[in-house]
């Protein structure tokens, strides 16, 4: 009886009682926690199938010119299939994390660094229920000095500059928020977010085409996984590593101060909208009232963090995340908005 059966109706591969006697395979799975073994087996089969498909490519290239000409269409089909499997698969993020962690560990070995890259995307960090920060890199192999890496193969993710962020809109992840959140959740010294060149929003490409740095927030690295080009990640990591090892905390964190001031300047502009509303139409009183309440809430919210900053000289990673997201002031505004709306 064959080991593998194909379920044509469900398009599923079914494996019955399956055993394998191989020292390498046994040692690999023996080192894994029980709860991770099924998932790793699935990944191994998936990646192995892609590897077998790649063997066919090598076979094509070894043929004579005449024979190769007849195989070009098949070659294109296999290449397109590989891309489709990667970009449409729900596993692309997980596969990317594995590949990036492997690249980093090999890079560390080549550079004779004691750093270690460990997958952390399935574990909760410092923030309850939060798994942001897919890879943790321990600088010099110590848990006290970490660099957090978030892998985002997601074209819908925007840059999210705080100067243009509206805290009253629906919450959504951005490159900025993911960098701040990774740092807070993994208690890391520096954070990096990695994008693939084929899966990146234009708002990010306009600012970063290789490696970018956002002061007080983190690094952005753009890789090309389909070509196996991770050079930009290596550059971003070494820069982040230098910061992690050498940066000293100043009495006043000018980068955070700049971030606070940029938000305050933006919110002052909200108050200017009130005058325009009054002059344009007296019937917009309810909207004016909402705008006033919104501005007052924002000024109170910003003042709270500004006062904390002046006392402490900086903001904690969790405070910086809360300030960026603005969830507290958004929830308070919902209650006020409901009250004003019921006045109609």
C-alpha atoms as a printed R data frame, in Angstrom:
    type eleno elety resid chain resno       x      y       z
1   ATOM     1    CA   UNK     A     1   0.000  0.000   0.000
2   ATOM     2    CA   UNK     A     2   1.493  3.408  -0.967
3   ATOM     3    CA   UNK     A     3   2.504  5.822   1.813
4   ATOM     4    CA   UNK     A     4   1.134  8.908   0.068
5   ATOM     5    CA   UNK     A     5  -2.400  9.305  -1.259
6   ATOM     6    CA   UNK     A     6  -3.841 12.242  -3.174
7   ATOM     7    CA   UNK     A     7  -7.346 13.400  -2.286
8   ATOM     8    CA   UNK     A     8  -8.482 14.818  -5.628
9   ATOM     9    CA   UNK     A     9 -11.675 16.358  -4.255
10  ATOM    10    CA   UNK     A    10  -9.984 18.296  -1.450
11  ATOM    11    CA   UNK     A    11  -6.697 18.798  -3.346
12  ATOM    12    CA   UNK     A    12  -4.865 17.401  -0.351
13  ATOM    13    CA   UNK     A    13  -1.844 15.141   0.172
14  ATOM    14    CA   UNK     A    14  -2.575 12.424   2.747
15  ATOM    15    CA   UNK     A    15   0.216 10.511   4.470
16  ATOM    16    CA   UNK     A    16  -0.666  7.343   6.362
17  ATOM    17    CA   UNK     A    17   1.635  5.639   8.856
18  ATOM    18    CA   UNK     A    18   4.878  7.363   8.012
19  ATOM    19    CA   UNK     A    19   8.309  6.625   9.494
20  ATOM    20    CA   UNK     A    20  11.799  7.672   8.483
21  ATOM    21    CA   UNK     A    21  15.160  6.451   9.763
22  ATOM    22    CA   UNK     A    22  17.624  9.273   9.256
23  ATOM    23    CA   UNK     A    23  20.071 10.616  11.842
24  ATOM    24    CA   UNK     A    24  19.999 14.205  10.595
25  ATOM    25    CA   UNK     A    25  16.190 14.365  10.500
26  ATOM    26    CA   UNK     A    26  15.913 12.701  13.921
27  ATOM    27    CA   UNK     A    27  18.412 15.073  15.560
28  ATOM    28    CA   UNK     A    28  16.652 18.121  14.106
29  ATOM    29    CA   UNK     A    29  13.198 17.175  15.408
30  ATOM    30    CA   UNK     A    30  14.628 15.865  18.686
31  ATOM    31    CA   UNK     A    31  15.820 19.388  19.532
32  ATOM    32    CA   UNK     A    32  12.398 20.954  18.850
33  ATOM    33    CA   UNK     A    33   9.624 21.367  21.453
34  ATOM    34    CA   UNK     A    34   6.777 18.896  20.856
35  ATOM    35    CA   UNK     A    35   4.293 21.647  20.011
36  ATOM    36    CA   UNK     A    36   6.496 22.914  17.135
37  ATOM    37    CA   UNK     A    37   7.256 19.599  15.414
38  ATOM    38    CA   UNK     A    38   4.102 19.331  13.244
39  ATOM    39    CA   UNK     A    39   4.521 22.866  11.934
40  ATOM    40    CA   UNK     A    40   8.212 22.305  11.157
41  ATOM    41    CA   UNK     A    41   7.402 19.075   9.324
42  ATOM    42    CA   UNK     A    42   4.887 20.921   7.155
43  ATOM    43    CA   UNK     A    43   7.469 23.617   6.357
44  ATOM    44    CA   UNK     A    44  10.088 20.984   5.542
45  ATOM    45    CA   UNK     A    45   7.767 19.296   3.031
46  ATOM    46    CA   UNK     A    46   6.803 22.642   1.481
47  ATOM    47    CA   UNK     A    47  10.394 23.847   1.139
48  ATOM    48    CA   UNK     A    48  11.506 20.412  -0.072
49  ATOM    49    CA   UNK     A    49   8.969 20.449  -2.890
50  ATOM    50    CA   UNK     A    50  10.243 23.849  -4.001
51  ATOM    51    CA   UNK     A    51  13.793 22.482  -3.906
52  ATOM    52    CA   UNK     A    52  12.812 19.522  -6.086
53  ATOM    53    CA   UNK     A    53  11.260 21.943  -8.547
54  ATOM    54    CA   UNK     A    54  14.535 23.858  -8.611
55  ATOM    55    CA   UNK     A    55  16.364 20.626  -9.513
56  ATOM    56    CA   UNK     A    56  14.320 20.559 -12.699
57  ATOM    57    CA   UNK     A    57  15.607 24.023 -13.552
58  ATOM    58    CA   UNK     A    58  19.192 22.830 -13.257
59  ATOM    59    CA   UNK     A    59  18.373 19.845 -15.456
60  ATOM    60    CA   UNK     A    60  16.953 22.151 -18.140
61  ATOM    61    CA   UNK     A    61  20.112 24.240 -18.232
62  ATOM    62    CA   UNK     A    62  22.308 21.174 -18.742
63  ATOM    63    CA   UNK     A    63  20.535 20.148 -21.956
64  ATOM    64    CA   UNK     A    64  21.671 20.910 -25.508
65  ATOM    65    CA   UNK     A    65  20.605 24.166 -27.116
66  ATOM    66    CA   UNK     A    66  18.045 22.441 -29.345
67  ATOM    67    CA   UNK     A    67  16.416 20.581 -26.472
68  ATOM    68    CA   UNK     A    68  16.529 23.620 -24.205
69  ATOM    69    CA   UNK     A    69  14.544 25.677 -26.670
70  ATOM    70    CA   UNK     A    70  11.593 23.302 -26.346
71  ATOM    71    CA   UNK     A    71  11.709 23.480 -22.540
72  ATOM    72    CA   UNK     A    72  11.634 27.272 -22.117
73  ATOM    73    CA   UNK     A    73   7.878 27.384 -21.640
74  ATOM    74    CA   UNK     A    74   8.053 24.756 -18.906
75  ATOM    75    CA   UNK     A    75  10.905 26.671 -17.306
76  ATOM    76    CA   UNK     A    76   8.784 29.825 -17.207
77  ATOM    77    CA   UNK     A    77   5.822 27.922 -15.774
78  ATOM    78    CA   UNK     A    78   7.899 26.516 -12.916
79  ATOM    79    CA   UNK     A    79   9.387 29.922 -12.141
80  ATOM    80    CA   UNK     A    80   5.939 31.548 -12.129
81  ATOM    81    CA   UNK     A    81   4.592 28.732  -9.970
82  ATOM    82    CA   UNK     A    82   7.311 29.278  -7.399
83  ATOM    83    CA   UNK     A    83   6.553 32.997  -7.238
84  ATOM    84    CA   UNK     A    84   2.819 32.342  -6.966
85  ATOM    85    CA   UNK     A    85   3.328 29.792  -4.197
86  ATOM    86    CA   UNK     A    86   5.429 32.296  -2.268
87  ATOM    87    CA   UNK     A    87   3.412 35.460  -2.701
88  ATOM    88    CA   UNK     A    88  -0.039 33.875  -2.273
89  ATOM    89    CA   UNK     A    89   0.877 31.437   0.464
90  ATOM    90    CA   UNK     A    90  -0.067 32.267   4.040
91  ATOM    91    CA   UNK     A    91   3.329 30.821   4.924
92  ATOM    92    CA   UNK     A    92   5.327 33.543   3.155
93  ATOM    93    CA   UNK     A    93   5.749 35.541   6.367
94  ATOM    94    CA   UNK     A    94   6.858 32.501   8.358
95  ATOM    95    CA   UNK     A    95   9.183 31.309   5.592
96  ATOM    96    CA   UNK     A    96  10.665 34.802   5.392
97  ATOM    97    CA   UNK     A    97  11.348 34.844   9.142
98  ATOM    98    CA   UNK     A    98  13.126 31.484   8.935
99  ATOM    99    CA   UNK     A    99  15.181 32.569   5.946
100 ATOM   100    CA   UNK     A   100  16.144 35.891   7.533
101 ATOM   101    CA   UNK     A   101  17.130 34.245  10.834
102 ATOM   102    CA   UNK     A   102  19.253 31.696   8.963
103 ATOM   103    CA   UNK     A   103  20.914 34.457   6.934
104 ATOM   104    CA   UNK     A   104  21.744 36.448  10.058
105 ATOM   105    CA   UNK     A   105  23.198 33.479  11.933
106 ATOM   106    CA   UNK     A   106  25.346 32.592   8.929
107 ATOM   107    CA   UNK     A   107  26.384 36.249   8.645
108 ATOM   108    CA   UNK     A   108  27.346 36.284  12.323
109 ATOM   109    CA   UNK     A   109  29.401 33.121  11.854
110 ATOM   110    CA   UNK     A   110  31.163 34.575   8.804
111 ATOM   111    CA   UNK     A   111  31.973 37.791  10.691
112 ATOM   112    CA   UNK     A   112  33.018 35.792  13.775
113 ATOM   113    CA   UNK     A   113  30.435 37.573  15.922
114 ATOM   114    CA   UNK     A   114  28.899 35.984  19.013
115 ATOM   115    CA   UNK     A   115  25.472 37.412  18.122
116 ATOM   116    CA   UNK     A   116  22.534 35.001  17.879
117 ATOM   117    CA   UNK     A   117  19.279 35.404  15.915
118 ATOM   118    CA   UNK     A   118  16.305 33.609  17.481
119 ATOM   119    CA   UNK     A   119  12.749 33.278  16.183
120 ATOM   120    CA   UNK     A   120  10.302 34.879  18.602
121 ATOM   121    CA   UNK     A   121   7.164 35.493  16.504
122 ATOM   122    CA   UNK     A   122   5.222 32.715  18.263
123 ATOM   123    CA   UNK     A   123   5.943 33.973  21.780
124 ATOM   124    CA   UNK     A   124   4.326 36.807  23.716
125 ATOM   125    CA   UNK     A   125   6.626 39.640  24.739
126 ATOM   126    CA   UNK     A   126   6.515 42.345  27.420
127 ATOM   127    CA   UNK     A   127   3.085 43.586  26.276
128 ATOM   128    CA   UNK     A   128   0.312 41.111  27.242
129 ATOM   129    CA   UNK     A   129  -0.944 39.108  24.247
130 ATOM   130    CA   UNK     A   130   1.479 40.852  21.883
131 ATOM   131    CA   UNK     A   131   3.843 38.890  19.585
132 ATOM   132    CA   UNK     A   132   5.329 41.812  17.626
133 ATOM   133    CA   UNK     A   133   9.048 41.326  16.996
134 ATOM   134    CA   UNK     A   134   9.557 38.203  14.877
135 ATOM   135    CA   UNK     A   135  13.287 37.780  15.525
136 ATOM   136    CA   UNK     A   136  15.387 38.666  18.550
137 ATOM   137    CA   UNK     A   137  19.117 39.139  18.018
138 ATOM   138    CA   UNK     A   138  21.211 38.860  21.152
139 ATOM   139    CA   UNK     A   139  24.288 41.036  20.710
140 ATOM   140    CA   UNK     A   140  27.415 39.153  21.799
141 ATOM   141    CA   UNK     A   141  25.103 36.320  22.807
142 ATOM   142    CA   UNK     A   142  23.732 38.143  25.851
143 ATOM   143    CA   UNK     A   143  20.041 38.581  26.646
144 ATOM   144    CA   UNK     A   144  20.725 42.002  28.182
145 ATOM   145    CA   UNK     A   145  21.459 43.634  24.819
146 ATOM   146    CA   UNK     A   146  18.933 42.861  22.088
147 ATOM   147    CA   UNK     A   147  17.949 44.016  18.609
148 ATOM   148    CA   UNK     A   148  14.345 43.291  17.588
149 ATOM   149    CA   UNK     A   149  13.516 42.528  13.953
150 ATOM   150    CA   UNK     A   150   9.983 42.618  12.524
151 ATOM   151    CA   UNK     A   151   9.462 40.980   9.097
152 ATOM   152    CA   UNK     A   152   6.631 42.534   7.099
153 ATOM   153    CA   UNK     A   153   6.030 41.072   3.655
154 ATOM   154    CA   UNK     A   154   2.842 43.113   3.374
155 ATOM   155    CA   UNK     A   155   2.204 45.684   0.637
156 ATOM   156    CA   UNK     A   156  -0.669 47.289   2.580
157 ATOM   157    CA   UNK     A   157   1.593 48.556   5.379
158 ATOM   158    CA   UNK     A   158   2.165 52.337   5.178
159 ATOM   159    CA   UNK     A   159   5.080 54.381   6.519
160 ATOM   160    CA   UNK     A   160   2.995 56.047   9.251
161 ATOM   161    CA   UNK     A   161   5.017 59.185  10.012
162 ATOM   162    CA   UNK     A   162   3.785 60.651  13.319
163 ATOM   163    CA   UNK     A   163   3.590 64.173  11.851
164 ATOM   164    CA   UNK     A   164   0.732 63.049   9.571
165 ATOM   165    CA   UNK     A   165  -0.916 60.475  11.882
166 ATOM   166    CA   UNK     A   166  -4.521 61.068  12.976
167 ATOM   167    CA   UNK     A   167  -5.118 59.235  16.252
168 ATOM   168    CA   UNK     A   168  -8.900 59.446  15.721
169 ATOM   169    CA   UNK     A   169  -8.862 57.195  12.676
170 ATOM   170    CA   UNK     A   170  -9.188 53.423  12.929
171 ATOM   171    CA   UNK     A   171  -6.110 51.752  14.377
172 ATOM   172    CA   UNK     A   172  -3.820 50.221  11.761
173 ATOM   173    CA   UNK     A   173  -0.234 49.011  11.751
174 ATOM   174    CA   UNK     A   174   2.449 51.122  10.088
175 ATOM   175    CA   UNK     A   175   6.215 50.862   9.739
176 ATOM   176    CA   UNK     A   176   6.586 53.438  12.535
177 ATOM   177    CA   UNK     A   177   4.168 51.672  14.889
178 ATOM   178    CA   UNK     A   178   5.724 48.249  14.267
179 ATOM   179    CA   UNK     A   179   9.221 49.564  15.003
180 ATOM   180    CA   UNK     A   180   8.131 51.263  18.235
181 ATOM   181    CA   UNK     A   181   5.988 48.280  19.219
182 ATOM   182    CA   UNK     A   182   8.813 45.793  18.562
183 ATOM   183    CA   UNK     A   183  11.151 47.792  20.769
184 ATOM   184    CA   UNK     A   184   8.636 48.015  23.595
185 ATOM   185    CA   UNK     A   185   7.430 44.419  23.337
186 ATOM   186    CA   UNK     A   186  10.881 42.800  23.158
187 ATOM   187    CA   UNK     A   187  12.631 45.318  25.426
188 ATOM   188    CA   UNK     A   188  15.295 45.747  22.762
189 ATOM   189    CA   UNK     A   189  17.869 48.507  22.403
190 ATOM   190    CA   UNK     A   190  17.176 49.024  18.672
191 ATOM   191    CA   UNK     A   191  14.539 47.703  16.254
192 ATOM   192    CA   UNK     A   192  14.590 46.921  12.521
193 ATOM   193    CA   UNK     A   193  11.660 46.306  10.164
194 ATOM   194    CA   UNK     A   194  12.339 44.274   7.009
195 ATOM   195    CA   UNK     A   195  10.379 44.624   3.770
196 ATOM   196    CA   UNK     A   196  10.691 42.691   0.514
197 ATOM   197    CA   UNK     A   197  11.125 44.807  -2.622
198 ATOM   198    CA   UNK     A   198   8.191 42.995  -4.249
199 ATOM   199    CA   UNK     A   199   5.871 43.520  -1.254
200 ATOM   200    CA   UNK     A   200   6.289 47.102  -0.075
201 ATOM   201    CA   UNK     A   201   4.076 50.200  -0.186
202 ATOM   202    CA   UNK     A   202   5.140 53.198  -2.291
203 ATOM   203    CA   UNK     A   203   4.958 55.510   0.738
204 ATOM   204    CA   UNK     A   204   7.907 53.583   2.184
205 ATOM   205    CA   UNK     A   205   9.835 53.311  -1.098
206 ATOM   206    CA   UNK     A   206   9.638 57.107  -1.500
207 ATOM   207    CA   UNK     A   207  11.605 57.470   1.721
208 ATOM   208    CA   UNK     A   208  13.697 54.284   1.727
209 ATOM   209    CA   UNK     A   209  14.958 52.299  -1.265
210 ATOM   210    CA   UNK     A   210  17.729 50.375   0.517
211 ATOM   211    CA   UNK     A   211  18.292 51.201   4.188
212 ATOM   212    CA   UNK     A   212  16.578 53.940   6.159
213 ATOM   213    CA   UNK     A   213  16.838 55.297   9.700
214 ATOM   214    CA   UNK     A   214  14.060 57.003  11.675
215 ATOM   215    CA   UNK     A   215  15.596 58.778  14.707
216 ATOM   216    CA   UNK     A   216  14.310 57.459  18.062
217 ATOM   217    CA   UNK     A   217  12.263 54.819  16.199
218 ATOM   218    CA   UNK     A   218  14.462 52.371  14.268
219 ATOM   219    CA   UNK     A   219  15.784 51.094  10.930
220 ATOM   220    CA   UNK     A   220  14.029 50.051   7.713
221 ATOM   221    CA   UNK     A   221  15.741 47.475   5.464
222 ATOM   222    CA   UNK     A   222  14.521 46.513   1.977
223 ATOM   223    CA   UNK     A   223  15.609 43.061   0.794
224 ATOM   224    CA   UNK     A   224  15.030 40.997  -2.357
225 ATOM   225    CA   UNK     A   225  14.206 37.498  -1.121
226 ATOM   226    CA   UNK     A   226  13.520 36.113  -4.595
227 ATOM   227    CA   UNK     A   227  17.110 36.893  -5.589
228 ATOM   228    CA   UNK     A   228  18.494 35.910  -2.202
229 ATOM   229    CA   UNK     A   229  19.820 39.444  -1.664
230 ATOM   230    CA   UNK     A   230  19.873 40.329   2.052
231 ATOM   231    CA   UNK     A   231  22.724 42.851   1.883
232 ATOM   232    CA   UNK     A   232  20.585 45.772   3.065
233 ATOM   233    CA   UNK     A   233  19.574 43.829   6.161
234 ATOM   234    CA   UNK     A   234  23.231 43.186   6.972
235 ATOM   235    CA   UNK     A   235  23.976 46.918   6.644
236 ATOM   236    CA   UNK     A   236  20.990 47.891   8.817
237 ATOM   237    CA   UNK     A   237  21.912 45.299  11.435
238 ATOM   238    CA   UNK     A   238  25.528 46.419  11.774
239 ATOM   239    CA   UNK     A   239  24.421 50.048  12.131
240 ATOM   240    CA   UNK     A   240  21.841 49.026  14.740
241 ATOM   241    CA   UNK     A   241  24.498 46.951  16.489
242 ATOM   242    CA   UNK     A   242  26.854 49.940  16.725
243 ATOM   243    CA   UNK     A   243  24.066 52.011  18.252
244 ATOM   244    CA   UNK     A   244  23.151 49.257  20.703
245 ATOM   245    CA   UNK     A   245  26.754 48.892  21.845
246 ATOM   246    CA   UNK     A   246  27.861 52.528  21.895
247 ATOM   247    CA   UNK     A   247  24.868 54.833  22.339
248 ATOM   248    CA   UNK     A   248  24.607 56.647  25.677
249 ATOM   249    CA   UNK     A   249  21.386 58.041  27.110
250 ATOM   250    CA   UNK     A   250  21.629 61.872  27.139
251 ATOM   251    CA   UNK     A   251  20.121 64.008  29.906
252 ATOM   252    CA   UNK     A   252  17.554 65.211  27.371
253 ATOM   253    CA   UNK     A   253  16.616 62.917  24.497
254 ATOM   254    CA   UNK     A   254  16.506 65.390  21.604
255 ATOM   255    CA   UNK     A   255  15.040 62.838  19.184
256 ATOM   256    CA   UNK     A   256  12.080 62.160  21.462
257 ATOM   257    CA   UNK     A   257  11.694 65.897  22.111
258 ATOM   258    CA   UNK     A   258  11.543 66.448  18.339
259 ATOM   259    CA   UNK     A   259   8.905 63.725  18.049
260 ATOM   260    CA   UNK     A   260   6.800 65.363  20.796
261 ATOM   261    CA   UNK     A   261   7.085 68.811  19.245
262 ATOM   262    CA   UNK     A   262   6.132 67.538  15.778
263 ATOM   263    CA   UNK     A   263   2.944 66.026  17.206
264 ATOM   264    CA   UNK     A   264   2.117 69.239  19.130
265 ATOM   265    CA   UNK     A   265   2.670 71.391  16.020
266 ATOM   266    CA   UNK     A   266   0.354 69.135  14.037
267 ATOM   267    CA   UNK     A   267  -2.345 69.323  16.699
268 ATOM   268    CA   UNK     A   268  -2.126 73.107  16.921
269 ATOM   269    CA   UNK     A   269  -3.228 73.076  13.295
270 ATOM   270    CA   UNK     A   270  -6.388 71.301  14.423
271 ATOM   271    CA   UNK     A   271  -7.348 74.390  16.445
272 ATOM   272    CA   UNK     A   272  -7.009 76.575  13.336
273 ATOM   273    CA   UNK     A   273  -9.768 74.525  11.719
274 ATOM   274    CA   UNK     A   274 -12.212 75.864  14.319
275 ATOM   275    CA   UNK     A   275 -12.036 79.431  12.974
276 ATOM   276    CA   UNK     A   276 -12.623 78.185   9.436
277 ATOM   277    CA   UNK     A   277 -15.679 76.204  10.552
278 ATOM   278    CA   UNK     A   278 -17.187 79.223  12.356
279 ATOM   279    CA   UNK     A   279 -16.715 81.544   9.378
280 ATOM   280    CA   UNK     A   280 -17.995 79.080   6.805
281 ATOM   281    CA   UNK     A   281 -21.317 78.040   8.288
282 ATOM   282    CA   UNK     A   282 -23.005 78.704  11.605
283 ATOM   283    CA   UNK     A   283 -24.948 75.469  11.217
284 ATOM   284    CA   UNK     A   284 -21.804 73.470  11.806
285 ATOM   285    CA   UNK     A   285 -21.917 74.146  15.555
286 ATOM   286    CA   UNK     A   286 -21.931 70.485  16.446
287 ATOM   287    CA   UNK     A   287 -18.913 69.846  14.273
288 ATOM   288    CA   UNK     A   288 -17.194 72.871  15.818
289 ATOM   289    CA   UNK     A   289 -17.936 71.567  19.278
290 ATOM   290    CA   UNK     A   290 -16.497 68.185  18.369
291 ATOM   291    CA   UNK     A   291 -13.412 69.855  16.929
292 ATOM   292    CA   UNK     A   292 -12.968 71.888  20.114
293 ATOM   293    CA   UNK     A   293 -13.335 68.805  22.283
294 ATOM   294    CA   UNK     A   294 -10.911 66.917  20.078
295 ATOM   295    CA   UNK     A   295  -8.309 69.678  20.289
296 ATOM   296    CA   UNK     A   296  -8.717 70.016  24.054
297 ATOM   297    CA   UNK     A   297  -8.287 66.273  24.499
298 ATOM   298    CA   UNK     A   298  -5.195 66.283  22.311
299 ATOM   299    CA   UNK     A   299  -3.598 69.174  24.175
300 ATOM   300    CA   UNK     A   300  -4.299 67.471  27.519
301 ATOM   301    CA   UNK     A   301  -2.951 64.148  26.199
302 ATOM   302    CA   UNK     A   302   0.189 65.734  24.729
303 ATOM   303    CA   UNK     A   303   0.784 67.804  27.870
304 ATOM   304    CA   UNK     A   304   0.622 64.647  29.992
305 ATOM   305    CA   UNK     A   305   3.477 63.017  28.070
306 ATOM   306    CA   UNK     A   306   5.365 66.280  27.678
307 ATOM   307    CA   UNK     A   307   5.331 66.781  31.458
308 ATOM   308    CA   UNK     A   308   6.526 63.197  31.966
309 ATOM   309    CA   UNK     A   309   9.290 63.801  29.453
310 ATOM   310    CA   UNK     A   310  10.465 66.983  31.203
311 ATOM   311    CA   UNK     A   311  10.583 65.168  34.558
312 ATOM   312    CA   UNK     A   312  12.313 61.966  33.354
313 ATOM   313    CA   UNK     A   313  14.341 63.379  30.467
314 ATOM   314    CA   UNK     A   314  12.940 60.743  28.102
315 ATOM   315    CA   UNK     A   315  10.005 58.385  27.608
316 ATOM   316    CA   UNK     A   316  10.041 54.653  28.266
317 ATOM   317    CA   UNK     A   317   9.541 52.340  25.278
318 ATOM   318    CA   UNK     A   318   5.999 51.571  26.471
319 ATOM   319    CA   UNK     A   319   5.246 55.299  26.956
320 ATOM   320    CA   UNK     A   320   6.559 56.043  23.464
321 ATOM   321    CA   UNK     A   321   4.309 53.329  22.018
322 ATOM   322    CA   UNK     A   322   1.250 54.621  23.916
323 ATOM   323    CA   UNK     A   323   2.006 58.189  22.801
324 ATOM   324    CA   UNK     A   324   2.336 57.162  19.168
325 ATOM   325    CA   UNK     A   325  -0.830 55.046  19.110
326 ATOM   326    CA   UNK     A   326  -2.971 57.554  21.086
327 ATOM   327    CA   UNK     A   327  -5.543 54.895  22.002
328 ATOM   328    CA   UNK     A   328  -6.376 56.521  25.340
329 ATOM   329    CA   UNK     A   329  -7.426 59.855  23.828
330 ATOM   330    CA   UNK     A   330  -9.294 58.117  20.998
331 ATOM   331    CA   UNK     A   331 -11.433 56.140  23.445
332 ATOM   332    CA   UNK     A   332 -12.237 59.262  25.487
333 ATOM   333    CA   UNK     A   333 -13.266 61.106  22.336
334 ATOM   334    CA   UNK     A   334 -15.714 58.361  21.350
335 ATOM   335    CA   UNK     A   335 -17.767 59.091  24.510
336 ATOM   336    CA   UNK     A   336 -17.761 62.840  23.833
337 ATOM   337    CA   UNK     A   337 -18.675 62.292  20.170
338 ATOM   338    CA   UNK     A   338 -21.665 60.156  21.202
339 ATOM   339    CA   UNK     A   339 -22.877 62.839  23.629
340 ATOM   340    CA   UNK     A   340 -22.611 65.645  21.054
341 ATOM   341    CA   UNK     A   341 -24.294 63.544  18.376
342 ATOM   342    CA   UNK     A   342 -27.271 62.897  20.679
343 ATOM   343    CA   UNK     A   343 -27.746 66.679  21.020
344 ATOM   344    CA   UNK     A   344 -29.117 66.868  17.450
